[in-house]
């Protein structure tokens, strides 16, 4: 059985009904980067999110 993976944005899933989406307060990240849960990846994610939140 083949499974097709689809990448959807919050806007595609929820429309513009979420206040954060309405106000443009959405942080985009690469799903592949945030998939793992090892110490190196967690450190990268921490730094990446900090940078994105402080913009």
Buried (B, 14 or more C-beta within 10 A) or exposed (E): EEEEEEEEEEEEEEEEEBEEBEEEEEEEEEEEEBEEEEEEEEEBBEEBEEEEEEE
